[in-house]
Amino acid sequence: MNVETIEANFRCDRVPTADQAARHRTILSEAKSLAITIEGLCPDSREKSLAMTKLEEAAMWASAAIARSEGGDEL
């Protein structure tokens, strides 16, 4: 990993556009829906905990793809 990649990955001045914010909300809403389904259908277990963690990670990385790949307005 080079310094430019590190700088890009740890920027804190990203402000999402209206379209990006809407897509972030859609991702979180869909992930929440699946989390509720998993909670209702799966017994408490290590596997269920891992599924929830991976779902949170997937939503986070999907949002990062929007933020990092498309940028946004600068502060």
ZILIN-V497699 format. One record per residue. N is the residue number from 1. RES is the residue in one letter. SS is DSSP state (H for helix, E for strand, C for the rest). Layout:
# ZILIN-V497699
n=<N/N>
res=<RES/RES>
ss=<SS/SS>
This chain:
# ZILIN-V497699
n=<1/2/3/4/5/6/7/8/9/10/11/12/13/14/15/16/17/18/19/20/21/22/23/24/25/26/27/28/29/30/31/32/33/34/35/36/37/38/39/40/41/42/43/44/45/46/47/48/49/50/51/52/53/54/55/56/57/58/59/60/61/62/63/64/65/66/67/68/69/70/71/72/73/74/75>
res=<M/N/V/E/T/I/E/A/N/F/R/C/D/R/V/P/T/A/D/Q/A/A/R/H/R/T/I/L/S/E/A/K/S/L/A/I/T/I/E/G/L/C/P/D/S/R/E/K/S/L/A/M/T/K/L/E/E/A/A/M/W/A/S/A/A/I/A/R/S/E/G/G/D/E/L>
ss=<C/C/H/H/H/H/H/H/H/C/C/C/C/E/E/C/C/H/H/H/H/H/H/H/H/H/H/H/H/H/H/H/H/H/H/H/H/H/H/H/H/C/C/C/C/H/H/H/H/H/H/H/H/H/H/H/H/H/H/H/H/H/H/H/H/H/H/H/H/H/C/C/E/E/C>
